[in-house]
């Protein structure tokens, strides 16, 4: 990662919960009874309610944007200016405050667990829009996100065309067959863990081994072969293990560590719910054609591909941008050249800022 000033975390000026107070119907036909969204606000909306930036998070992120993307707010970061209000909202299905599989089902008095209904990216943004309306936000100056966050940004632009001025979507497009297959394998790893118990495990007895393996495989998809070769090559594990005596290579120790850390902060059922939402993302679904869907977009759009991303290949992001332009969208494509793979948006924040900053209007320049 590029050098940076203090990495001290910035706390939100307000953190709270929102519920529509009524049933919320889902695209797949399910219903959530008065679901909750957890949100965090950095700064303050102005009287007109038009100085708001919405940063949408990826699979394991939360509403507390500065906790997982601190460089956005640091000196030289895209959002270092204090003139704007920045909002983060934890997505439906997550385990960081919004309604998800770990929440109590009002109908049964028990945790949803595996009975949590199927949610889509479209469901997520529809409820987010209701929260933003409740906060008297008249228009979003910018929606920016990567991975599942980028999917949310694009979905907002399609579903609520007059509500968004600019969109920056990074490393996001409908998943191809490889990505769908890898997500399937991750869910299988979790469900084949003996502790899975049909998804009805207790909070402190979740399928740790399966979730750790799923995360380890996911980390492989977030990195690149070039990066792994540079970092690990065929070196033995740095703890001193000898592969020739049955010990691990360094890359294996790294992946095991990533899985072990992840199970301490995430829920297996939420992992299943969010990877399924990720699989289903297709902004054209429900419209007669791509042109019909994309022609709804009124926002200026920047799609950012990552040169070494093999989960969401840069060519597929570029193709999505071309289809938007064909539909009349003011869309531009830029490519972040990096060996960090899909995770480059986190690993190369300064390079990303240099790429995105020219796209932003003068009032968003820092």
Long-range contacts (C-beta under 8 A, 24 or more apart in sequence): 1-346, 1-347, 1-348, 1-349, 2-348, 2-349, 2-350, 2-351, 4-71, 4-74, 4-75, 4-76, 4-349, 4-350, 5-74, 5-75, 6-74, 7-70, 7-74, 9-66, 9-67, 9-70, 10-42, 10-66, 10-70, 10-73, 11-66, 12-40, 12-41, 12-42, 12-63, 12-64, 12-66, 12-88, 13-41, 13-42, 13-43, 13-44, 14-40, 14-41, 15-39, 15-40, 15-41, 15-63, 15-64, 17-97, 18-130, 18-131, 18-134, 20-127, 20-130, 24-123, 24-127, 26-117, 26-118, 26-119, 26-120, 26-123, 27-120, 27-122, 27-123, 28-117, 28-118, 28-119, 28-120, 30-117, 30-118, 30-119, 31-117, 32-92, 32-99, 32-117, 33-105, 33-106, 33-107, 34-106, 35-92, 35-98, 35-99, 35-127, 36-97, 36-98, 36-99, 36-103, 37-89, 37-90, 37-92, 37-98, 37-99, 37-127, 37-128, 37-131, 38-62, 38-63, 38-89, 38-90, 38-96, 38-97, 38-98, 39-63, 39-87, 39-88, 39-89, 39-90, 39-131, 40-64, 40-65, 40-87, 40-88, 41-85, 41-86, 41-87, 42-66, 42-73, 42-85, 42-86, 42-87, 42-88, 43-82, 43-84, 43-85, 43-86, 44-85, 45-85, 45-135, 45-136, 45-137, 46-85, 48-138, 49-135, 49-136, 49-137, 49-138, 49-139, 50-137, 50-138, 50-139, 50-141, 51-83, 51-84, 51-85, 51-141, 52-84, 52-85, 52-86, 52-87, 52-132, 52-137, 52-139, 52-140, 52-141, 53-79, 53-84, 53-85, 53-86, 53-87, 53-140, 53-141, 53-142, 53-143, 53-144, 53-364, 54-86, 54-87, 54-88, 54-89, 54-128, 54-132, 54-140, 54-142, 54-143, 54-144, 54-156, 55-79, 55-86, 55-87, 55-88, 55-143, 55-144, 55-145, 55-149, 56-88, 56-89, 56-91, 56-143, 56-144, 56-145, 56-148, 56-149, 56-150, 56-152, 56-153, 57-88, 57-90, 57-91, 57-145, 57-148, 57-149, 58-145, 58-146, 58-147, 58-148, 58-149, 59-147, 59-148, 59-271, 59-274, 59-275, 59-278, 60-262, 60-265, 60-266, 61-96, 61-149, 62-88, 62-90, 62-94, 62-96, 62-97, 63-88, 63-89, 63-90, 63-96, 63-97, 63-98, 64-88, 68-346, 69-346, 69-349, 71-349, 71-350, 71-353, 72-349, 76-350, 76-353, 76-366, 77-349, 77-353, 77-366, 78-144, 78-352, 78-353, 78-356, 78-357, 78-360, 78-366, 79-366, 80-366, 81-364, 81-366, 83-363, 84-141, 84-364, 87-132, 87-135, 87-137, 89-128, 89-131, 91-124, 91-148, 91-152, 91-274, 91-277, 92-119, 92-123, 92-124, 92-127, 93-119, 93-124, 93-270, 93-273, 93-274, 93-277, 94-270, 94-274, 95-266, 95-267, 95-270, 100-267, 100-269, 100-270, 100-273, 101-199, 101-267, 101-269, 101-270, 101-272, 101-273, 102-203, 102-267, 102-269, 102-270, 111-203, 112-269, 113-199, 113-200, 113-201, 113-269, 114-198, 114-199, 114-200, 114-269, 114-272, 115-199, 116-269, 116-273, 118-273, 118-276, 118-277, 118-280, 119-273, 119-277, 120-277, 120-280, 120-281, 121-148, 121-151, 121-152, 121-155, 121-277, 121-278, 121-280, 121-281, 122-155, 122-159, 123-277, 124-152, 124-155, 124-277, 125-152, 125-155, 125-156, 125-159, 125-160, 126-159, 128-152, 128-156, 129-156, 129-159, 129-160, 129-163, 132-163, 139-163, 139-164, 139-165, 140-164, 140-165, 141-165, 141-166, 141-361, 141-363, 141-364, 142-166, 142-167, 142-168, 142-360, 142-364, 143-167, 143-168, 143-299, 144-168, 144-169, 144-170, 144-356, 145-169, 145-170, 145-172, 146-170, 146-171, 146-172, 146-345, 146-346, 147-171, 147-172, 147-312, 147-342, 147-345, 148-172, 148-274, 148-277, 148-278, 148-281, 151-278, 151-281, 154-283, 154-301, 155-281, 155-283, 157-297, 157-298, 157-299, 157-301, 158-283, 158-293, 158-294, 158-296, 158-297, 161-296, 161-297, 161-298, 161-299, 162-298, 164-298, 164-299, 165-299, 165-300, 165-361, 166-299, 166-300, 166-301, 166-302, 166-359, 166-360, 166-361, 166-364, 167-297, 167-299, 167-300, 167-301, 167-302, 168-301, 168-302, 168-304, 168-356, 168-359, 169-301, 169-302, 169-303, 169-304, 170-303, 170-304, 170-306, 170-336, 170-345, 170-352, 171-304, 171-305, 171-306, 171-309, 171-311, 171-312, 171-317, 171-342, 171-344, 171-345, 172-303, 172-312, 172-317, 173-312, 173-316, 173-317, 173-319, 173-320, 174-281, 174-282, 174-283, 174-316, 174-320, 175-278, 175-279, 175-281, 175-311, 175-312, 176-313, 176-316, 178-310, 178-311, 179-221, 179-311, 179-312, 180-279, 182-217, 182-218, 182-221, 182-311, 183-275, 183-276, 183-278, 183-279, 185-217, 186-214, 186-217, 186-218, 186-271, 186-275, 187-214, 187-271, 187-272, 187-275, 187-276, 189-213, 189-214, 189-217, 190-214, 190-268, 190-271, 190-272, 191-272, 196-268, 199-268, 199-269, 199-272, 201-268, 203-267, 206-263, 206-267, 206-268, 207-268, 208-263, 210-268, 211-259, 211-262, 211-263, 211-266, 211-268, 211-271, 212-256, 212-259, 212-260, 212-262, 212-263, 213-259, 214-259, 214-271, 215-258, 215-259, 215-262, 215-263, 215-266, 216-255, 216-256, 216-258, 216-259, 219-255, 219-258, 219-259, 220-255, 221-310, 221-311, 221-341, 221-342, 222-311, 222-341, 222-342, 222-343, 223-340, 223-341, 223-342, 223-343, 224-308, 224-309, 224-310, 224-339, 224-340, 224-341, 226-308, 226-339, 227-308, 227-339, 227-340, 227-341, 230-339, 290-323, 290-327, 291-326, 291-327, 293-327, 294-323, 294-324, 294-326, 294-327, 294-328, 294-329, 295-327, 295-328, 295-329, 297-324, 297-327, 297-329, 297-331, 299-330, 300-330, 300-331, 300-359, 301-329, 301-330, 301-331, 301-332, 302-331, 302-332, 302-333, 302-334, 302-356, 302-359, 303-331, 303-332, 303-333, 303-334, 304-333, 304-334, 304-335, 304-336, 304-345, 304-352, 304-355, 304-356, 305-333, 305-334, 305-335, 305-336, 306-335, 306-336, 306-338, 306-340, 306-341, 306-342, 306-344, 306-345, 307-335, 307-336, 307-337, 307-338, 308-338, 308-339, 308-340, 308-341, 308-344, 309-341, 309-342, 309-344, 310-341, 310-342, 311-341, 311-342, 312-342, 332-359, 334-359
